[in-house]
Amino acid sequence: MLALENLQKSFGSRIVLDHINYRFPDGEKVALVGANGAGKTTLLNILTGLESADAGRIVTSQNLKLGYLPQEPEANPKDTVLADCLAGHREIYELKLRMEAALEALQTESSEELVARYEKAESQFSQAGGYSLEAKASGILHGLGFRPEQIHQSPKALSGGWRMRLELAKVFLNEPDVLVLDEPTNHLDLPSLIWVERYLQSFRGTLLFVSHDRALLNRLATVTLHLSHGILKAYRGNFDALLEQREMEESQMESRRQNLERQREQLETFVERFGAKASKARQAQSKMKQIAKLRSLENELDPTAAEQTFHLQLPPAPSCGRDVLTVKNLNIGYTKPLATNINLLMERGARVAIIGSNGIGKSTFLKTIAGQIPTLGGEVQTGHQVRMAYFAQNHGEILDLNKTVLENVLSTRADLGDKEARQILGSFLFSGDDVFKPVKVLSGGEKARVALCRSLLLQSNLLVLDEPTNHLDMSSVEVLIEGLEAYTGTLLFVSHDRTFIEALATHIFVMLPDGRSALFHGKLEDYKRLAAQQGFPDVLDGGETKAPQTKMVESRETNNDFELAKQLKRDRSRLQKSMEKLDADQHKLRHGLAQLEKKLADLDPNDYVKATELNRTLQEETGRLEKLEEEWLEAAEGLEQVEKQLGAMGRLN
């Protein structure tokens, strides 16, 4: 059991936690959401004992094992990554030390007492799963992207991001009853993120996590807690379910507020008409008391102040040639190549997302394109009148940390004056004296906003962005997506945020650990489908090569055109029947959805429970329809390919 009782926390006059009470349900996946500065990390820190509350307490059951991802890696790790990971399971690690001490004692002296001590320690170690722990640790490390040779290296040789991955592996290995994670995917590439998501879905204990990744919140959360203005409110379901329920609540609240306002206005009319008459004086006084009470109720129902978010409006992209970026036989790296023979042609208006595991050169590729580091071979060419703006994952590469926020922005363009620069910074939530702060004292999210501001002020027609959503909260990511959707230029970016990729990408450029790369038209699901058809590795599924979903002519090895044509005609017949069935199923589902929407429209607006149930069913049925539509499109594409091949053979009939 884990519960909050009357928890309070303030920073000066700002109340972060206001008499919070909540009991965490066993075995649930609980997401904690709220605007930047709402107090999410503070609440996690209090839960894990890193901070103290001003009042209230945390109630836990006896022997509750709580796991928490620290904000900094272990200062004195073990000799190797694997050894440090194994030490993460404190209970088994202590049993191992006890067993090894008993064995060492036996080597110098043999007695029944020492033998018994060793046998007891060995038995406890075995029963606790000690002998299988190394295999389990290796599996977790592999899932988080560690290569086999890495796990035998010193943790001190790893970068900060990889050190945090190791800390995450230790938390997972320790198998806590309650797992508390603050932005667990910040240091992960897309393949590792998907592995973590699957791991957390199978986690049997209670999970409490904070994330700005909307896709993760929707796939993982079974309960969503919203923290705003010191108030914690629980909603059943994922993040989208929370939005639906809050919209319904706000609608009901506004309806009630309007009713109160009408009542108050009627009473005020009475007082105005009869307040001066002696015969009505007592009634008027009574009505005035009612008016005061109604005003108080109205104030309680006023929506809380909206959380701040920055505003983003990109300048129009200057015109340029059709071919924006051409990469030919490019080798990238520092002293030795990370990836070789990269070829990429980007046309005006394309939005290319680069995916692949960490350490294979995605950021290096962008730096090479941006001219930050030289090529190791091949060439990078920008097209006619192309103006490039580069946003680095490491903000220190494009920001002067010793200069103020305002100075960093003013240095972007010679034609930019103080007044205009401050207006622009205001839309990025830097107002008043905030613009005079040195960049080095800013938080990660604040540095990201300054770097974005600089990159977007360059009036470019080619934006090169390296993990632009890192350190941004969810509302800021949504604003960034909206701004980039309206951007008229060309976009090349690296991101591990699936919502960001799905919203913006027109193409997926995949980089593999063996140095290969390839461009796929469409979004992530299109890449997975096309990669399966072509026998290309799927980096979103552990890099395994899957067999093609539909047998294509290229995969058949036959010299018999007649047999080949017969097989193609069988494929055509099968695909046509499949499309007919999918059409019928879609028609039936659409009819059902229309009925559900009618029920929802006719429902009593105060019947919240029924409305929630109908909304959930509507969402599920809509998801089924979308899946059927995707299957129909896939079958249609397969049929088109079969028809083309039969046409080329002159065997359409």
Backbone hydrogen bonds, N-H to C=O, Kabsch-Sander energy under -0.5 kcal/mol:
donor,donor_aa,acceptor,acceptor_aa,energy
3,A,59,V,-2.5
4,L,22,Y,-3.6
5,E,57,R,-2.4
6,N,4,L,-0.5
7,L,20,I,-2.7
8,Q,55,A,-2.3
9,K,17,L,-2.1
11,F,14,R,-2.7
14,R,11,F,-1.8
15,I,13,S,-0.6
16,V,9,K,-2.4
16,V,14,R,-0.6
17,L,9,K,-2.2
18,D,230,G,-2.9
19,H,17,L,-0.7
20,I,7,L,-2.6
22,Y,4,L,-1.8
24,F,2,L,-2.6
24,F,22,Y,-0.5
28,E,25,P,-1.4
30,V,28,E,-0.8
30,V,207,L,-3.7
31,A,29,K,-0.6
31,A,223,V,-2.8
32,L,209,F,-2.7
33,V,31,A,-0.6
33,V,225,L,-3.1
38,A,35,A,-2.1
43,L,39,G,-2.4
44,L,40,K,-2.1
45,N,41,T,-2.7
46,I,42,T,-2.2
47,L,43,L,-2.3
48,T,44,L,-2.0
49,G,46,I,-1.0
50,L,45,N,-2.4
51,E,45,N,-1.4
54,D,8,Q,-2.4
55,A,8,Q,-1.3
57,R,5,E,-2.0
59,V,3,A,-2.8
59,V,57,R,-0.5
61,S,1,M,-1.9
64,L,61,S,-1.4
66,L,64,L,-0.7
67,G,178,V,-3.1
69,L,180,V,-1.4
81,V,153,Q,-1.9
82,L,151,I,-2.6
84,D,80,T,-2.4
85,C,81,V,-2.2
86,L,82,L,-2.6
87,A,83,A,-1.7
88,G,85,C,-1.6
89,H,86,L,-1.4
90,R,88,G,-1.4
93,Y,89,H,-2.8
94,E,90,R,-2.4
95,L,91,E,-1.9
96,K,92,I,-2.6
97,L,93,Y,-2.2
98,R,94,E,-2.1
99,M,95,L,-2.5
100,E,96,K,-2.8
101,A,97,L,-2.2
102,A,98,R,-2.1
103,L,99,M,-2.3
104,E,100,E,-2.3
105,A,101,A,-2.0
106,L,102,A,-1.7
107,Q,103,L,-1.2
108,T,104,E,-0.6
108,T,105,A,-0.9
109,E,105,A,-1.8
111,S,109,E,-0.6
115,V,111,S,-2.5
116,A,112,E,-2.6
117,R,113,E,-2.2
118,Y,114,L,-2.6
119,E,115,V,-2.9
120,K,116,A,-2.3
121,A,117,R,-2.3
122,E,118,Y,-3.1
123,S,119,E,-2.3
124,Q,120,K,-2.3
125,F,121,A,-2.2
126,S,122,E,-2.5
127,Q,123,S,-2.8
128,A,124,Q,-1.8
129,G,126,S,-1.6
130,G,125,F,-2.7
132,S,129,G,-0.6
133,L,129,G,-0.5
133,L,130,G,-0.8
134,E,130,G,-0.5
136,K,132,S,-1.9
137,A,133,L,-3.0
138,S,134,E,-2.6
139,G,135,A,-2.0
140,I,136,K,-2.2
141,L,137,A,-2.6
142,H,138,S,-2.4
143,G,139,G,-2.3
144,L,140,I,-1.7
145,G,142,H,-1.8
146,F,141,L,-2.6
150,Q,147,R,-1.0
151,I,147,R,-1.2
152,H,149,E,-0.8
153,Q,150,Q,-2.1
157,A,154,S,-1.7
158,L,155,P,-1.8
163,R,159,S,-2.2
164,M,160,G,-1.8
165,R,161,G,-1.4
166,L,162,W,-2.0
167,E,163,R,-1.9
168,L,164,M,-1.9
169,A,165,R,-2.3
170,K,166,L,-2.1
171,V,167,E,-1.9
172,F,168,L,-2.3
173,L,169,A,-2.5
174,N,170,K,-1.6
175,E,172,F,-1.4
177,D,65,K,-2.3
178,V,65,K,-2.0
179,L,206,T,-2.9
180,V,67,G,-3.2
180,V,178,V,-0.5
181,L,179,L,-0.5
181,L,208,L,-2.5
183,E,181,L,-0.7
183,E,210,V,-2.6
186,N,183,E,-1.4
188,L,185,T,-1.6
193,L,189,D,-2.5
194,I,190,L,-2.2
195,W,191,P,-1.8
196,V,192,S,-2.7
197,E,193,L,-2.5
198,R,194,I,-2.1
199,Y,195,W,-2.4
200,L,196,V,-2.9
201,Q,197,E,-2.0
202,S,198,R,-1.4
203,F,199,Y,-0.6
203,F,200,L,-0.6
206,T,177,D,-2.5
207,L,28,E,-2.5
208,L,179,L,-3.1
209,F,30,V,-2.5
210,V,181,L,-2.3
214,R,212,H,-1.0
217,L,213,D,-2.3
218,N,214,R,-2.2
219,R,215,A,-2.3
220,L,216,L,-2.2
221,A,217,L,-1.3
222,T,29,K,-3.1
223,V,29,K,-1.9
224,T,235,Y,-2.9
225,L,31,A,-3.7
226,H,233,K,-3.0
227,L,33,V,-2.7
227,L,225,L,-0.6
228,S,226,H,-0.6
228,S,231,I,-2.2
231,I,228,S,-2.1
233,K,226,H,-2.1
233,K,231,I,-0.5
235,Y,224,T,-2.2
237,G,222,T,-2.7
242,L,238,N,-1.9
243,L,239,F,-2.1
244,E,240,D,-2.1
245,Q,241,A,-2.5
246,R,242,L,-2.9
247,E,243,L,-2.2
248,M,244,E,-2.1
249,E,245,Q,-2.6
250,E,246,R,-2.8
251,S,247,E,-2.0
252,Q,248,M,-2.5
253,M,249,E,-2.8
254,E,250,E,-2.6
255,S,251,S,-2.2
256,R,252,Q,-2.3
257,R,253,M,-2.5
258,Q,254,E,-2.3
259,N,255,S,-1.9
260,L,256,R,-2.4
261,E,257,R,-2.3
262,R,258,Q,-2.3
263,Q,259,N,-2.3
264,R,260,L,-2.6
265,E,261,E,-2.5
266,Q,262,R,-2.2
267,L,263,Q,-2.2
268,E,264,R,-2.7
269,T,265,E,-2.0
270,F,266,Q,-1.8
271,V,267,L,-2.4
272,E,268,E,-2.3
273,R,269,T,-1.9
274,F,270,F,-2.9
275,G,271,V,-2.2
277,K,274,F,-1.4
280,K,277,K,-0.8
281,A,278,A,-1.0
284,A,280,K,-2.8
285,Q,281,A,-2.5
286,S,282,R,-2.1
287,K,283,Q,-2.7
288,M,284,A,-2.3
289,K,285,Q,-1.7
290,Q,286,S,-2.0
291,I,287,K,-2.6
292,A,288,M,-2.2
293,K,289,K,-2.1
294,L,290,Q,-2.7
295,R,291,I,-2.6
296,S,292,A,-1.9
297,L,293,K,-2.2
298,E,294,L,-2.6
299,N,295,R,-2.3
300,E,296,S,-1.8
301,L,297,L,-1.6
302,D,298,E,-0.7
302,D,299,N,-0.7
311,H,427,S,-3.4
321,G,384,H,-2.4
324,V,322,R,-0.8
324,V,346,M,-2.1
325,L,346,M,-1.7
326,T,381,Q,-3.0
327,V,344,L,-3.2
328,K,379,E,-2.3
330,L,342,I,-2.4
331,N,377,G,-2.6
332,I,339,A,-2.5
334,Y,336,K,-0.8
338,L,332,I,-3.3
339,A,332,I,-1.2
340,T,515,G,-0.6
342,I,330,L,-2.4
344,L,327,V,-2.0
346,M,325,L,-2.9
347,E,345,L,-0.5
348,R,322,R,-2.7
350,A,347,E,-2.1
352,V,491,L,-2.8
353,A,351,R,-0.6
353,A,507,H,-2.5
354,I,493,F,-3.1
355,I,353,A,-0.5
355,I,509,F,-2.3
360,I,357,S,-1.0
365,F,361,G,-2.5
366,L,362,K,-1.9
367,K,363,S,-2.6
368,T,364,T,-2.3
369,I,365,F,-2.2
370,A,366,L,-2.5
371,G,368,T,-1.0
372,Q,367,K,-2.7
373,I,367,K,-0.9
376,L,331,N,-2.6
377,G,331,N,-0.5
379,E,328,K,-2.1
381,Q,326,T,-2.9
383,G,324,V,-2.4
386,V,383,G,-1.6
388,M,386,V,-0.5
389,A,462,L,-2.5
391,F,464,V,-3.1
392,A,390,Y,-0.6
395,H,393,Q,-0.9
397,E,394,N,-2.4
398,I,395,H,-1.2
399,L,395,H,-1.7
401,L,399,L,-0.9
403,K,400,D,-1.3
405,V,437,K,-1.6
406,L,435,V,-2.6
408,N,404,T,-2.1
409,V,405,V,-1.7
410,L,406,L,-2.8
411,S,407,E,-1.7
412,T,409,V,-1.6
413,R,409,V,-0.6
413,R,410,L,-0.5
416,L,413,R,-1.2
417,G,415,D,-0.5
421,A,417,G,-2.6
422,R,418,D,-2.5
423,Q,419,K,-1.9
424,I,420,E,-2.4
425,L,421,A,-2.5
426,G,422,R,-1.8
427,S,423,Q,-1.2
427,S,424,I,-0.5
428,F,424,I,-0.6
428,F,425,L,-0.8
429,L,426,G,-1.5
430,F,425,L,-2.5
431,S,429,L,-0.6
434,D,431,S,-2.1
435,V,432,G,-1.1
436,F,433,D,-1.8
437,K,434,D,-1.5
439,V,403,K,-2.5
440,K,401,L,-2.1
441,V,438,P,-1.6
442,L,439,V,-1.7
447,K,443,S,-2.5
448,A,444,G,-2.0
449,R,445,G,-1.7
450,V,446,E,-2.1
451,A,447,K,-2.7
452,L,448,A,-2.4
453,C,449,R,-2.5
454,R,450,V,-2.4
455,S,451,A,-2.5
456,L,452,L,-2.7
457,L,453,C,-1.1
457,L,454,R,-0.5
458,L,455,S,-0.8
459,Q,456,L,-0.7
461,N,387,R,-2.2
462,L,387,R,-1.7
463,L,490,T,-2.7
464,V,389,A,-3.1
464,V,462,L,-0.5
465,L,463,L,-0.6
465,L,492,L,-2.4
466,D,391,F,-2.2
467,E,465,L,-0.7
467,E,494,V,-2.6
470,N,467,E,-1.2
472,L,469,T,-2.0
477,V,473,D,-2.2
478,E,474,M,-2.2
479,V,475,S,-2.0
480,L,476,S,-2.4
481,I,477,V,-2.5
482,E,478,E,-2.4
483,G,479,V,-2.4
484,L,480,L,-2.4
485,E,481,I,-2.5
486,A,482,E,-1.4
490,T,461,N,-2.5
491,L,350,A,-2.6
492,L,463,L,-2.8
493,F,352,V,-2.6
494,V,465,L,-2.3
495,S,354,I,-0.8
498,R,496,H,-0.8
501,I,497,D,-2.4
502,E,498,R,-3.1
503,A,499,T,-1.9
504,L,500,F,-1.4
505,A,501,I,-2.9
506,T,351,R,-3.2
507,H,351,R,-1.8
508,I,520,F,-3.0
509,F,353,A,-3.1
510,V,508,I,-0.6
510,V,518,A,-3.0
511,M,355,I,-2.3
512,L,516,R,-3.0
515,G,512,L,-1.9
518,A,510,V,-1.8
520,F,508,I,-2.8
522,G,506,T,-3.1
527,Y,523,K,-2.4
528,K,524,L,-2.3
529,R,525,E,-2.2
530,L,526,D,-3.0
531,A,527,Y,-3.1
532,A,528,K,-1.9
533,Q,529,R,-2.0
534,Q,530,L,-2.0
535,G,531,A,-0.9
536,F,531,A,-2.5
538,D,544,E,-1.7
539,V,537,P,-0.8
541,D,538,D,-1.6
542,G,539,V,-0.6
543,G,538,D,-1.7
544,E,541,D,-1.0
546,K,544,E,-0.6
555,S,552,M,-1.0
556,R,552,M,-0.5
556,R,553,V,-1.4
558,T,556,R,-0.9
561,D,559,N,-1.0
564,L,560,N,-2.2
565,A,561,D,-2.6
566,K,562,F,-2.2
567,Q,563,E,-2.2
568,L,564,L,-2.2
569,K,565,A,-2.3
570,R,566,K,-2.1
571,D,567,Q,-2.3
572,R,568,L,-2.5
573,S,569,K,-2.5
574,R,570,R,-2.5
575,L,571,D,-2.7
576,Q,572,R,-2.5
577,K,573,S,-2.3
578,S,574,R,-2.2
579,M,575,L,-2.4
580,E,576,Q,-2.1
581,K,577,K,-2.3
582,L,578,S,-2.4
583,D,579,M,-2.4
584,A,580,E,-2.1
585,D,581,K,-2.6
586,Q,582,L,-2.4
587,H,583,D,-2.3
588,K,584,A,-2.2
589,L,585,D,-2.3
590,R,586,Q,-2.8
591,H,587,H,-2.0
592,G,588,K,-2.0
593,L,589,L,-2.6
594,A,590,R,-2.1
595,Q,591,H,-1.8
596,L,592,G,-2.2
597,E,593,L,-2.7
598,K,594,A,-1.9
599,K,595,Q,-2.3
600,L,596,L,-2.4
601,A,597,E,-2.2
602,D,598,K,-2.1
603,L,599,K,-0.7
603,L,600,L,-0.6
607,D,604,D,-2.4
608,Y,606,N,-2.0
611,A,607,D,-2.2
612,T,608,Y,-2.5
613,E,609,V,-2.1
614,L,610,K,-2.8
615,N,611,A,-2.6
616,R,612,T,-2.3
617,T,613,E,-2.3
618,L,614,L,-2.8
619,Q,615,N,-2.4
620,E,616,R,-2.4
621,E,617,T,-2.7
622,T,618,L,-2.2
623,G,619,Q,-2.1
624,R,620,E,-2.0
625,L,621,E,-2.2
626,E,622,T,-2.4
627,K,623,G,-2.0
628,L,624,R,-2.3
629,E,625,L,-2.5
630,E,626,E,-2.1
631,E,627,K,-2.4
632,W,628,L,-2.5
633,L,629,E,-2.4
634,E,630,E,-2.3
635,A,631,E,-2.4
636,A,632,W,-2.7
637,E,633,L,-2.4
638,G,634,E,-2.1
639,L,635,A,-2.7
640,E,636,A,-2.3
641,Q,637,E,-2.0
642,V,638,G,-2.2
643,E,639,L,-2.8
644,K,640,E,-2.1
645,Q,641,Q,-2.2
646,L,642,V,-2.6
647,G,643,E,-2.6
648,A,644,K,-2.4
649,M,645,Q,-1.2
650,G,646,L,-0.6
650,G,647,G,-1.0
651,R,646,L,-3.0
